[in-house]
Amino acid sequence: MLKFIMPLAAVIAVATLAGCNSHRIVDRDDFLAEATRRYKGEDRERIIRAAETVMKHSDPEDVEIRHTAHGFTALRKYFIYAVLAAATGREKWEFTVEEAPGEMVASVSISEAGQGSGGSTFEGQMDNVPLYRLFWKRVDYVLGRRPDWGYCAYAIAEARAAGQNPVGALGGLCGPTSSGADAPPPEQFAPALSKPLTRAPAMAGQ
């Protein structure tokens, strides 16, 4: 479990998920737009492996992957302490890939629960839009669908420029407890191979 020393104000910000952030998922339409992506020309296992790669890269020592039939659940524990306060918590990333006509539909749901100083607890959906968008950007990078990884330095700068608190906006991918935040990007997968077309058998006389 990662231990991280930081100012008291930052500990409080982590425990409250930076509640002042305005760029958030507020309804089901928002959730479906940010939590779901559609992939053509990919198979389920490639997408799952790409998402696993993103999660393991974010915090190699503290991410636990629990496989499911159509995806996985990733659990990431953390411990933050300061002189006057501390917080322990666990992020939960539930990732699934379902088959649809002509495409694969991938979805992720991110939540967090933990306990702060004095026994106070917190629990809820991690609903910051930048976190979801950075996750999908990185999944696309690993799949070889985009050239840029989405470095934390740039993501943090964008969050600050938009008036957002990076601690809450970027969660376990680029937060202060993410040991892989400054690591080089992982290796990209080879491009997906298109399935060859199968010709219908010729009819007699053709």
Backbone as a chain_set.jsonl record, in Angstrom:
{"seq": "MLKFIMPLAAVIAVATLAGCNSHRIVDRDDFLAEATRRYKGEDRERIIRAAETVMKHSDPEDVEIRHTAHGFTALRKYFIYAVLAAATGREKWEFTVEEAPGEMVASVSISEAGQGSGGSTFEGQMDNVPLYRLFWKRVDYVLGRRPDWGYCAYAIAEARAAGQNPVGALGGLCGPTSSGADAPPPEQFAPALSKPLTRAPAMAGQ", "coords": {"N": [[0.845, -1.19, 0.0], [0.592, 2.197, -0.87], [2.239, 4.85, 0.721], [1.959, 8.284, 1.374], [3.168, 11.471, 1.935], [1.695, 14.568, 2.457], [0.421, 17.986, 2.242], [-1.998, 19.081, 4.692], [-4.343, 20.231, 3.606], [-4.455, 19.065, 1.114], [-4.863, 16.405, 1.75], [-7.453, 16.526, 2.759], [-8.744, 17.3, 0.438], [-8.467, 15.021, -1.179], [-9.985, 13.167, 0.287], [-12.522, 14.203, 0.036], [-12.962, 14.132, -2.613], [-12.494, 16.41, -4.112], [-14.743, 18.314, -4.125], [-15.5, 20.815, -5.198], [-15.14, 20.82, -7.868], [-16.302, 21.519, -11.096], [-16.543, 20.216, -13.516], [-18.087, 17.67, -14.021], [-19.729, 14.437, -13.978], [-23.147, 14.482, -14.12], [-25.62, 13.345, -14.64], [-27.423, 10.503, -16.042], [-27.131, 10.551, -18.838], [-24.743, 11.978, -19.132], [-23.054, 10.148, -17.849], [-23.173, 7.852, -19.527], [-22.065, 8.935, -21.822], [-19.425, 9.476, -21.064], [-18.476, 7.161, -19.836], [-18.582, 5.069, -21.605], [-17.379, 3.452, -24.532], [-17.171, 2.727, -28.021], [-15.956, 0.209, -30.133], [-14.799, -0.673, -33.27], [-13.596, -3.374, -35.243], [-12.043, -4.534, -33.294], [-11.338, -7.077, -30.837], [-12.842, -8.576, -27.917], [-10.947, -9.469, -25.954], [-8.558, -8.122, -26.556], [-9.249, -5.46, -26.0], [-9.845, -5.642, -23.269], [-7.328, -6.426, -22.258], [-5.849, -4.163, -22.921], [-7.048, -2.204, -21.291], [-6.458, -3.306, -18.772], [-3.688, -3.035, -18.851], [-3.427, -0.243, -18.731], [-4.419, 0.243, -16.124], [-2.649, -1.245, -14.457], [-0.293, 0.045, -15.034], [-0.673, 2.538, -13.907], [-0.348, 2.336, -11.149], [1.665, 0.246, -10.205], [2.311, -1.397, -7.929], [0.127, -1.386, -6.264], [-2.294, -2.01, -7.426], [-4.867, -4.283, -7.788], [-6.028, -6.811, -9.838], [-9.067, -8.281, -10.565], [-10.384, -10.759, -12.343], [-13.185, -11.061, -14.557], [-15.9, -12.606, -16.42], [-16.42, -10.998, -18.647], [-14.634, -8.917, -18.465], [-13.021, -7.018, -15.958], [-12.41, -6.268, -12.467], [-10.731, -3.674, -10.998], [-8.862, -2.95, -8.171], [-7.6, -0.412, -6.174], [-5.615, 0.434, -3.586], [-4.829, 3.002, -1.196], [-2.889, 5.127, 0.972], [-2.736, 8.066, 2.666], [-0.975, 10.486, 4.497], [-0.584, 13.195, 6.786], [0.695, 15.727, 9.022], [-1.39, 16.412, 10.749], [-3.576, 15.019, 9.865], [-5.02, 12.186, 8.133], [-5.718, 9.788, 5.553], [-7.228, 6.847, 4.381], [-7.967, 4.775, 1.622], [-9.833, 3.215, -1.083], [-9.92, 2.72, -4.472], [-12.246, 1.647, -6.943], [-12.467, 0.132, -9.956], [-14.593, -0.85, -12.373], [-14.693, -2.73, -15.172], [-16.011, -3.563, -18.304], [-16.648, -5.415, -21.324], [-18.836, -5.689, -23.921], [-20.372, -7.52, -26.557], [-21.661, -6.176, -29.548], [-23.719, -5.734, -32.505], [-21.446, -5.713, -35.063], [-19.508, -4.365, -33.585], [-17.643, -3.693, -30.519], [-18.624, -2.918, -27.24], [-17.351, -1.068, -24.754], [-17.168, -0.383, -21.261], [-16.747, 1.562, -18.274], [-16.856, 1.911, -14.757], [-16.262, 3.951, -12.03], [-15.487, 4.119, -8.65], [-15.11, 5.137, -5.193], [-14.048, 4.579, -1.834], [-13.455, 5.132, 1.647], [-11.65, 6.111, 4.644], [-11.204, 8.833, 6.816], [-9.321, 10.967, 9.066], [-10.179, 10.656, 12.523], [-12.176, 8.852, 12.154], [-14.103, 9.472, 10.27], [-15.945, 8.698, 7.338], [-15.934, 8.165, 3.767], [-17.603, 7.756, 0.663], [-18.413, 7.021, -2.691], [-19.313, 7.702, -6.152], [-16.728, 8.21, -8.491], [-16.733, 10.922, -10.264], [-15.541, 12.677, -12.033], [-15.098, 14.156, -15.103], [-12.577, 14.544, -16.548], [-11.021, 12.38, -15.602], [-12.221, 10.031, -16.633], [-11.94, 10.569, -19.377], [-9.163, 10.665, -19.708], [-8.522, 8.041, -19.053], [-9.753, 6.594, -21.207], [-8.358, 7.7, -23.34], [-5.835, 6.649, -22.874], [-6.334, 3.898, -23.043], [-6.972, 3.75, -25.767], [-4.503, 4.504, -26.792], [-2.836, 2.325, -26.016], [-4.023, 0.335, -27.532], [-3.12, 1.067, -29.972], [-4.438, 3.012, -31.383], [-4.141, 5.712, -31.249], [-1.542, 8.212, -31.266], [-0.552, 9.506, -29.0], [0.063, 9.213, -25.523], [-1.015, 10.54, -23.298], [0.171, 12.144, -21.1], [0.689, 12.649, -17.585], [1.613, 15.157, -16.73], [0.701, 16.938, -18.683], [-2.058, 16.477, -18.511], [-2.595, 17.288, -15.897], [-1.886, 19.997, -16.076], [-3.847, 20.875, -17.885], [-6.141, 20.445, -16.339], [-5.754, 22.264, -14.241], [-5.726, 24.657, -15.695], [-8.343, 24.766, -16.418], [-9.503, 25.387, -14.069], [-9.813, 23.322, -12.26], [-9.304, 20.972, -9.572], [-6.53, 19.027, -9.667], [-6.085, 16.748, -8.074], [-8.599, 15.654, -7.442], [-9.719, 15.626, -9.985], [-8.272, 13.856, -11.592], [-7.815, 11.544, -10.224], [-6.884, 8.158, -9.571], [-5.147, 7.827, -11.737], [-3.378, 9.952, -12.185], [-2.975, 11.056, -9.711], [-1.58, 12.09, -6.469], [-0.975, 9.726, -5.162], [-0.423, 7.855, -7.049], [1.837, 5.714, -8.166], [2.819, 5.241, -10.697], [2.543, 7.549, -12.124], [4.444, 9.262, -13.341], [5.798, 7.589, -14.996], [7.294, 6.21, -18.006], [5.304, 5.714, -20.997], [3.452, 2.632, -21.532], [4.187, -0.203, -23.702], [2.799, -0.168, -26.949], [0.123, -2.115, -28.388], [0.318, -4.318, -31.222], [-1.211, -3.375, -34.333], [-4.697, -4.162, -34.728], [-5.701, -6.999, -36.555], [-7.611, -7.185, -39.444], [-10.383, -9.311, -39.928], [-10.331, -11.818, -42.419], [-12.345, -11.734, -45.379], [-14.943, -14.048, -45.935], [-15.719, -15.963, -48.611], [-18.797, -16.779, -50.146], [-19.828, -20.115, -50.884], [-19.437, -21.231, -54.245], [-22.1, -21.513, -56.569], [-23.52, -24.303, -58.344], [-22.459, -24.596, -61.689], [-21.321, -22.123, -61.839]], "CA": [[0.0, 0.0, 0.0], [1.426, 3.372, -1.004], [2.147, 5.892, 1.73], [2.338, 9.531, 0.744], [3.087, 12.624, 2.826], [1.267, 15.741, 1.716], [-0.19, 18.983, 3.107], [-3.31, 18.751, 5.234], [-5.4, 20.634, 2.674], [-4.525, 18.084, 0.024], [-5.491, 15.207, 2.307], [-8.889, 16.782, 2.802], [-9.228, 17.317, -0.945], [-8.584, 13.643, -1.642], [-11.071, 12.498, 0.996], [-13.807, 14.733, -0.416], [-12.99, 14.042, -4.074], [-12.464, 17.752, -4.699], [-16.142, 18.567, -4.393], [-15.783, 22.059, -5.884], [-14.905, 20.645, -9.295], [-17.554, 21.668, -11.829], [-16.539, 19.393, -14.726], [-18.433, 16.376, -13.452], [-20.875, 13.697, -14.495], [-24.273, 14.877, -13.268], [-26.812, 12.541, -14.887], [-27.154, 9.264, -16.769], [-26.627, 10.874, -20.173], [-23.319, 12.287, -18.955], [-22.334, 8.921, -17.512], [-23.049, 7.01, -20.717], [-21.159, 9.593, -22.766], [-18.036, 9.431, -20.599], [-18.087, 5.837, -19.337], [-18.756, 4.058, -22.648], [-16.729, 3.647, -25.833], [-17.486, 1.694, -29.005], [-14.78, -0.15, -30.928], [-14.962, -1.532, -34.442], [-12.351, -4.01, -35.641], [-11.32, -5.021, -32.118], [-12.02, -8.151, -30.123], [-13.022, -8.316, -26.485], [-9.756, -9.703, -25.142], [-7.589, -7.038, -26.785], [-9.7, -4.271, -25.275], [-9.665, -5.912, -21.839], [-5.895, -6.399, -21.947], [-5.41, -2.769, -22.997], [-7.511, -1.525, -20.078], [-5.645, -3.828, -17.668], [-2.37, -2.416, -18.962], [-3.55, 1.124, -18.224], [-4.575, 0.223, -14.677], [-1.416, -1.714, -13.818], [0.734, 1.061, -15.248], [-0.931, 3.708, -13.066], [0.125, 2.101, -9.781], [2.017, -1.177, -10.349], [2.399, -2.156, -6.69], [-1.081, -1.302, -5.449], [-3.503, -2.337, -8.186], [-5.228, -5.699, -7.835], [-6.973, -7.097, -10.912], [-9.929, -9.446, -10.376], [-10.955, -11.025, -13.66], [-14.569, -11.498, -14.705], [-16.109, -13.222, -17.732], [-16.416, -10.002, -19.717], [-13.819, -7.767, -18.106], [-12.292, -7.145, -14.701], [-12.524, -5.233, -11.445], [-9.417, -3.254, -10.511], [-8.912, -2.323, -6.852], [-6.354, 0.307, -5.882], [-5.598, 0.956, -2.223], [-3.847, 4.055, -0.94], [-2.815, 5.676, 2.324], [-2.145, 9.397, 2.66], [-0.931, 11.045, 5.84], [0.065, 14.472, 7.053], [0.959, 15.888, 10.452], [-2.629, 16.512, 11.517], [-4.684, 14.269, 9.268], [-4.652, 11.063, 7.27], [-6.853, 9.162, 4.875], [-7.006, 5.591, 3.672], [-9.077, 4.584, 0.705], [-9.716, 2.22, -2.14], [-10.646, 2.956, -5.716], [-12.782, 0.441, -7.583], [-12.71, 0.329, -11.383], [-15.293, -2.005, -12.944], [-14.549, -2.607, -16.622], [-16.653, -4.652, -19.044], [-16.743, -5.299, -22.784], [-19.948, -6.48, -24.436], [-20.422, -7.585, -28.014], [-22.839, -5.633, -30.213], [-23.582, -5.962, -33.945], [-20.391, -4.997, -35.761], [-18.622, -3.597, -32.715], [-17.549, -4.024, -29.106], [-18.985, -1.787, -26.389], [-16.6, -1.11, -23.495], [-17.652, 0.577, -20.267], [-16.034, 1.577, -17.006], [-17.488, 2.618, -13.652], [-15.204, 4.211, -11.056], [-15.981, 4.573, -7.356], [-14.084, 5.244, -4.155], [-14.506, 4.543, -0.446], [-12.324, 5.184, 2.561], [-11.831, 6.658, 5.985], [-10.294, 9.904, 7.164], [-8.982, 11.114, 10.48], [-11.312, 10.717, 13.432], [-13.167, 7.841, 11.833], [-15.06, 9.888, 9.248], [-15.866, 7.856, 6.145], [-16.418, 8.735, 2.515], [-17.906, 6.745, -0.344], [-19.193, 7.558, -3.789], [-18.852, 7.579, -7.525], [-15.729, 9.168, -8.957], [-17.522, 11.427, -11.385], [-14.847, 13.747, -12.735], [-14.986, 13.87, -16.532], [-11.196, 14.373, -17.018], [-10.507, 11.055, -15.25], [-12.725, 9.08, -17.626], [-11.372, 10.85, -20.701], [-7.762, 10.252, -19.717], [-8.516, 6.577, -19.098], [-10.028, 6.129, -22.572], [-7.237, 8.11, -24.188], [-4.742, 5.698, -22.663], [-6.742, 2.616, -23.628], [-6.807, 3.89, -27.214], [-3.062, 4.503, -27.081], [-2.318, 0.958, -25.904], [-4.566, -0.404, -28.67], [-2.506, 1.556, -31.2], [-5.415, 3.826, -32.101], [-3.734, 7.111, -31.2], [-0.096, 8.261, -31.05], [-0.157, 10.14, -27.738], [-0.307, 8.469, -24.316], [-1.75, 11.328, -22.32], [1.053, 12.264, -19.939], [0.077, 13.288, -16.424], [1.986, 16.571, -16.655], [-0.213, 17.683, -19.545], [-3.41, 16.342, -17.976], [-2.669, 18.141, -14.704], [-1.88, 21.388, -16.537], [-5.163, 21.146, -18.459], [-7.105, 20.528, -15.241], [-5.546, 23.537, -13.542], [-6.134, 25.742, -16.582], [-9.805, 24.775, -16.412], [-9.957, 25.701, -12.724], [-10.131, 22.09, -11.543], [-8.293, 20.434, -8.669], [-6.031, 17.787, -10.286], [-6.185, 15.609, -7.159], [-9.9, 15.046, -7.641], [-10.067, 15.501, -11.397], [-7.538, 12.793, -12.284], [-7.864, 10.347, -9.392], [-5.815, 7.174, -9.476], [-4.238, 7.793, -12.876], [-2.341, 10.984, -12.068], [-3.012, 11.644, -8.384], [-0.333, 12.017, -5.701], [-0.705, 8.361, -4.688], [-0.226, 6.978, -8.212], [3.288, 5.549, -8.317], [3.187, 5.211, -12.109], [2.119, 8.788, -12.778], [5.514, 9.849, -14.149], [6.501, 6.526, -15.717], [7.138, 6.23, -19.466], [4.113, 4.964, -21.412], [3.67, 1.21, -21.833], [4.312, -0.539, -25.117], [1.538, -0.295, -27.669], [-0.161, -3.376, -29.055], [0.334, -4.31, -32.683], [-2.556, -3.071, -34.852], [-5.618, -5.291, -34.863], [-5.793, -7.521, -37.914], [-8.985, -7.358, -39.908], [-10.705, -10.689, -40.269], [-10.495, -11.962, -43.866], [-13.701, -11.985, -45.842], [-15.209, -15.431, -46.328], [-16.57, -15.993, -49.796], [-19.863, -17.786, -50.162], [-19.512, -21.188, -51.832], [-19.973, -21.017, -55.592], [-23.226, -22.369, -56.938], [-23.26, -25.183, -59.487], [-22.509, -23.938, -62.982], [-20.601, -20.853, -61.804]], "C": [[0.879, 1.237, 0.0], [1.168, 4.349, 0.133], [2.667, 7.185, 1.12], [2.147, 10.661, 1.737], [2.703, 13.841, 2.004], [0.63, 16.736, 2.678], [-1.595, 18.577, 3.531], [-4.423, 19.088, 4.252], [-5.56, 19.631, 1.548], [-5.152, 16.788, 0.501], [-7.003, 15.369, 2.325], [-9.477, 16.751, 1.398], [-9.405, 15.915, -1.487], [-9.795, 12.978, -1.016], [-12.446, 12.962, 0.529], [-13.946, 14.716, -1.924], [-13.103, 15.402, -4.737], [-13.865, 18.207, -5.109], [-16.445, 19.842, -5.154], [-15.612, 21.938, -7.388], [-16.229, 20.679, -10.047], [-17.648, 20.761, -13.046], [-16.818, 17.947, -14.34], [-19.596, 15.735, -14.191], [-22.06, 13.97, -13.569], [-25.532, 14.054, -13.51], [-26.44, 11.318, -15.727], [-26.621, 9.525, -18.176], [-25.141, 11.203, -20.123], [-22.521, 11.014, -18.715], [-22.122, 8.054, -18.746], [-22.078, 7.614, -21.722], [-19.703, 9.432, -22.361], [-17.572, 8.026, -20.246], [-18.104, 4.759, -20.409], [-18.008, 4.444, -23.918], [-17.053, 2.46, -26.73], [-16.286, 1.469, -29.914], [-15.18, -1.071, -32.069], [-13.603, -2.126, -34.799], [-11.493, -4.481, -34.489], [-12.065, -6.225, -31.545], [-11.997, -7.868, -28.625], [-11.714, -8.417, -25.709], [-8.694, -8.63, -25.347], [-7.972, -5.797, -25.984], [-9.507, -4.459, -23.776], [-8.195, -5.825, -21.459], [-5.346, -4.978, -22.002], [-5.81, -2.008, -21.74], [-6.742, -2.006, -18.85], [-4.263, -3.185, -17.668], [-2.386, -1.005, -18.404], [-3.62, 1.129, -16.705], [-3.291, -0.199, -13.972], [-0.311, -0.678, -13.937], [0.565, 2.226, -14.281], [-0.364, 3.555, -11.664], [0.515, 0.629, -9.657], [1.957, -1.996, -9.064], [1.071, -2.253, -5.946], [-2.377, -1.541, -6.206], [-3.693, -3.848, -8.209], [-6.286, -5.901, -8.912], [-7.741, -8.372, -10.583], [-10.696, -9.676, -11.677], [-12.414, -11.457, -13.564], [-14.736, -12.042, -16.126], [-15.961, -12.216, -18.867], [-15.582, -8.774, -19.371], [-13.028, -8.003, -16.839], [-12.748, -6.067, -13.727], [-11.121, -4.933, -10.954], [-9.596, -2.521, -9.189], [-7.566, -1.669, -6.577], [-6.443, 0.921, -4.491], [-4.548, 2.057, -2.092], [-3.943, 4.511, 0.514], [-2.075, 7.006, 2.239], [-2.095, 9.899, 4.096], [-0.167, 12.357, 5.866], [0.23, 14.584, 8.561], [-0.335, 15.818, 11.259], [-3.785, 15.69, 10.958], [-4.154, 13.139, 8.408], [-5.918, 10.528, 6.619], [-6.406, 7.859, 4.245], [-8.205, 5.372, 2.765], [-8.807, 3.502, -0.31], [-10.568, 2.646, -3.324], [-11.1, 1.62, -6.292], [-13.154, 0.782, -9.025], [-13.352, -0.946, -11.932], [-15.36, -1.833, -14.46], [-15.181, -3.81, -17.304], [-16.624, -4.355, -20.54], [-17.846, -6.24, -23.253], [-19.954, -6.423, -25.96], [-21.747, -7.029, -28.514], [-22.662, -5.858, -31.715], [-22.497, -5.086, -34.577], [-19.417, -4.234, -34.893], [-18.587, -4.189, -31.308], [-17.85, -2.764, -28.295], [-18.29, -1.958, -25.04], [-17.148, -0.058, -22.542], [-16.848, 0.455, -18.987], [-16.842, 2.381, -15.992], [-16.459, 2.738, -12.539], [-15.816, 4.744, -9.766], [-14.845, 4.552, -6.338], [-14.732, 5.191, -2.782], [-13.287, 4.574, 0.455], [-12.684, 5.819, 3.884], [-10.77, 7.71, 6.243], [-10.01, 9.932, 8.647], [-10.243, 11.215, 11.334], [-12.415, 9.736, 13.114], [-14.191, 8.25, 10.798], [-14.86, 9.067, 7.982], [-16.365, 8.615, 4.92], [-16.613, 7.604, 1.516], [-18.695, 7.397, -1.464], [-18.57, 7.313, -5.137], [-17.761, 8.613, -7.788], [-16.25, 9.697, -10.286], [-16.863, 12.583, -12.122], [-14.593, 13.356, -14.188], [-13.537, 13.704, -16.986], [-10.611, 13.002, -16.709], [-10.946, 10.015, -16.277], [-12.068, 9.309, -18.986], [-9.899, 10.465, -20.784], [-7.652, 8.731, -19.773], [-8.723, 6.072, -20.521], [-8.927, 6.533, -23.538], [-6.099, 7.105, -24.076], [-5.09, 4.307, -23.191], [-6.553, 2.658, -25.144], [-5.338, 3.886, -27.609], [-2.511, 3.081, -27.058], [-2.809, 0.107, -27.074], [-3.94, 0.02, -29.996], [-3.415, 2.438, -32.023], [-5.113, 5.313, -32.031], [-2.255, 7.165, -30.849], [0.324, 8.782, -29.686], [-0.762, 9.411, -26.548], [-1.221, 9.255, -23.4], [-0.96, 11.429, -21.035], [0.372, 13.027, -18.812], [0.398, 14.777, -16.356], [1.038, 17.425, -17.495], [-1.634, 17.634, -19.001], [-3.604, 17.235, -16.754], [-2.712, 19.607, -15.097], [-3.237, 21.775, -17.122], [-6.217, 21.298, -17.365], [-6.981, 21.86, -14.508], [-6.001, 24.717, -14.391], [-7.652, 25.882, -16.627], [-10.373, 25.076, -15.027], [-10.327, 24.498, -11.898], [-8.981, 21.688, -10.629], [-7.791, 19.119, -9.249], [-6.156, 16.563, -9.388], [-7.517, 14.89, -7.35], [-10.198, 14.754, -9.095], [-9.455, 14.281, -12.055], [-7.328, 11.546, -11.444], [-6.648, 9.463, -9.422], [-4.873, 7.118, -10.65], [-3.087, 8.776, -12.724], [-2.334, 11.651, -10.698], [-1.706, 11.47, -7.638], [-0.008, 10.629, -5.174], [-0.468, 7.376, -5.826], [1.261, 6.846, -8.507], [3.733, 5.527, -9.771], [2.884, 6.494, -12.85], [3.173, 9.355, -13.72], [6.287, 8.815, -14.956], [6.338, 6.697, -17.226], [5.914, 5.416, -19.865], [4.433, 3.508, -21.688], [3.778, 0.989, -23.334], [2.928, -0.678, -25.748], [1.377, -1.694, -28.251], [0.045, -3.215, -30.558], [-1.079, -4.022, -33.18], [-3.411, -4.325, -34.974], [-5.69, -5.712, -36.318], [-7.252, -7.7, -38.289], [-9.222, -8.814, -40.275], [-10.907, -10.808, -41.778], [-11.945, -12.25, -44.225], [-13.834, -13.437, -46.275], [-16.174, -15.429, -47.508], [-17.628, -17.084, -49.661], [-19.494, -18.865, -51.166], [-20.181, -20.953, -53.174], [-21.099, -21.995, -55.882], [-22.863, -23.194, -58.164], [-23.423, -24.415, -60.786], [-21.803, -22.612, -63.019], [-19.111, -21.085, -61.921]], "O": [[1.819, 1.324, 0.79], [0.019, 4.64, 0.467], [3.689, 7.19, 0.434], [1.073, 10.794, 2.323], [3.314, 14.117, 0.971], [0.326, 16.378, 3.816], [-2.287, 17.836, 2.832], [-5.355, 18.301, 4.086], [-6.671, 19.378, 1.082], [-5.887, 16.139, -0.244], [-7.741, 14.457, 1.952], [-10.576, 16.237, 1.189], [-10.383, 15.638, -2.181], [-10.554, 12.296, -1.705], [-13.42, 12.215, 0.612], [-14.928, 15.225, -2.465], [-13.725, 15.541, -5.79], [-14.134, 18.453, -6.284], [-17.534, 19.968, -5.713], [-15.918, 22.884, -8.114], [-17.169, 19.967, -9.693], [-18.746, 20.556, -13.564], [-15.919, 17.107, -14.329], [-20.338, 16.391, -14.922], [-21.98, 13.716, -12.367], [-26.432, 14.059, -12.671], [-25.275, 11.129, -16.076], [-25.751, 8.796, -18.653], [-24.372, 10.756, -20.974], [-21.453, 10.818, -19.295], [-21.014, 7.574, -18.984], [-21.35, 6.888, -22.399], [-18.836, 9.269, -23.22], [-16.381, 7.731, -20.348], [-17.679, 3.633, -20.147], [-18.004, 5.605, -24.326], [-17.191, 1.331, -26.259], [-15.676, 2.42, -30.403], [-15.813, -2.107, -31.864], [-12.578, -1.457, -34.671], [-10.321, -4.799, -34.687], [-13.271, -6.372, -31.743], [-11.232, -7.033, -28.141], [-11.406, -7.547, -24.894], [-7.999, -8.267, -24.399], [-7.119, -5.162, -25.365], [-9.058, -3.544, -23.087], [-7.852, -5.216, -20.446], [-4.469, -4.624, -21.213], [-5.01, -1.254, -21.185], [-6.409, -1.203, -17.978], [-3.733, -2.834, -16.614], [-1.469, -0.607, -17.686], [-2.951, 1.936, -16.06], [-2.89, 0.427, -12.991], [0.516, -0.542, -13.035], [1.552, 2.841, -13.876], [0.055, 4.539, -11.054], [-0.226, -0.156, -9.066], [1.588, -3.17, -9.102], [0.91, -3.117, -5.085], [-3.457, -1.293, -5.669], [-2.796, -4.595, -8.598], [-7.322, -5.236, -8.9], [-7.14, -9.42, -10.349], [-11.551, -8.876, -12.055], [-12.82, -12.128, -12.616], [-13.817, -11.948, -16.94], [-15.436, -12.548, -19.93], [-15.805, -7.7, -19.929], [-12.429, -9.064, -16.661], [-13.385, -5.086, -14.112], [-10.399, -5.84, -10.539], [-10.386, -1.581, -9.096], [-6.518, -2.297, -6.728], [-7.25, 1.819, -4.25], [-3.525, 2.05, -2.777], [-4.953, 4.301, 1.185], [-0.929, 7.062, 1.794], [-3.068, 9.754, 4.836], [0.755, 12.59, 5.085], [-0.065, 13.639, 9.293], [-0.363, 15.225, 12.337], [-4.869, 15.678, 11.541], [-2.99, 13.136, 8.006], [-7.032, 10.784, 7.075], [-5.333, 7.781, 3.647], [-9.327, 5.744, 3.107], [-7.71, 2.949, -0.39], [-11.767, 2.897, -3.196], [-10.425, 0.601, -6.147], [-14.033, 1.605, -9.28], [-12.719, -2.002, -11.95], [-16.0, -0.911, -14.965], [-14.916, -4.951, -16.924], [-16.582, -3.199, -20.961], [-17.79, -7.445, -23.007], [-19.591, -5.414, -26.565], [-22.813, -7.354, -27.99], [-21.55, -6.149, -32.157], [-22.624, -3.862, -34.616], [-18.569, -3.514, -35.419], [-19.384, -5.059, -30.957], [-17.383, -1.676, -28.631], [-18.6, -2.876, -24.282], [-17.544, 1.027, -22.965], [-16.334, -0.614, -18.656], [-17.436, 3.404, -16.329], [-15.85, 1.744, -12.144], [-16.578, 5.711, -9.79], [-13.766, 4.019, -6.596], [-15.836, 5.701, -2.589], [-12.214, 4.102, 0.079], [-13.853, 6.034, 4.201], [-9.594, 7.517, 5.935], [-10.409, 9.035, 9.389], [-11.247, 11.789, 10.912], [-13.478, 9.776, 13.731], [-15.073, 7.457, 10.469], [-13.727, 8.776, 7.6], [-17.12, 9.581, 5.032], [-15.876, 6.617, 1.525], [-19.557, 8.238, -1.208], [-17.461, 6.793, -5.255], [-17.867, 9.759, -7.353], [-16.212, 9.004, -11.302], [-17.545, 13.381, -12.765], [-13.949, 12.344, -14.463], [-13.269, 12.786, -17.761], [-9.786, 12.503, -17.475], [-10.134, 9.212, -16.738], [-11.686, 8.356, -19.665], [-9.44, 9.989, -21.822], [-6.785, 8.195, -20.463], [-7.968, 5.224, -20.997], [-8.602, 5.783, -24.458], [-5.474, 6.753, -25.076], [-4.226, 3.615, -23.728], [-6.034, 1.71, -25.735], [-4.97, 3.329, -28.643], [-1.799, 2.675, -27.976], [-2.075, -0.757, -27.555], [-4.199, -0.596, -31.03], [-3.202, 2.603, -33.224], [-5.779, 6.102, -32.702], [-1.752, 6.252, -30.196], [1.448, 8.529, -29.254], [-1.935, 9.04, -26.557], [-2.119, 8.679, -22.785], [-1.352, 10.879, -20.005], [-0.422, 13.937, -19.054], [-0.454, 15.576, -15.966], [0.622, 18.504, -17.071], [-2.341, 18.641, -19.027], [-4.651, 17.863, -16.595], [-3.481, 20.382, -14.527], [-3.724, 22.88, -16.881], [-7.082, 22.169, -17.447], [-7.983, 22.501, -14.193], [-6.592, 25.667, -13.876], [-8.18, 26.972, -16.845], [-11.587, 25.027, -14.831], [-11.078, 24.621, -10.93], [-7.825, 22.025, -10.886], [-8.563, 18.163, -9.32], [-6.317, 15.45, -9.887], [-7.56, 13.661, -7.412], [-10.85, 13.76, -9.415], [-10.042, 13.718, -12.979], [-6.72, 10.584, -11.913], [-5.517, 9.938, -9.313], [-3.866, 6.413, -10.577], [-1.952, 8.471, -13.09], [-1.739, 12.717, -10.543], [-0.809, 10.775, -8.117], [1.129, 10.378, -4.775], [-0.327, 6.177, -5.582], [1.874, 7.77, -9.04], [4.905, 5.768, -10.057], [2.958, 6.531, -14.078], [2.836, 9.875, -14.784], [7.324, 9.133, -15.537], [5.347, 7.27, -17.677], [5.524, 4.507, -19.132], [5.565, 3.179, -22.041], [3.495, 1.883, -24.131], [2.01, -1.238, -25.149], [2.357, -2.368, -28.565], [-0.043, -2.11, -31.093], [-2.049, -4.389, -32.517], [-2.911, -5.407, -35.283], [-5.735, -4.868, -37.213], [-8.03, -8.294, -37.542], [-8.358, -9.465, -40.864], [-11.595, -9.973, -42.365], [-12.67, -12.915, -43.486], [-12.934, -13.987, -46.911], [-17.303, -14.951, -47.404], [-17.37, -18.164, -49.129], [-18.903, -18.561, -52.202], [-21.336, -20.533, -53.243], [-21.048, -23.159, -55.484], [-21.984, -22.81, -58.935], [-24.392, -23.679, -60.97], [-21.677, -22.01, -64.085], [-18.335, -20.13, -61.91]]}, "num_chains": 1, "name": "protein.A"}
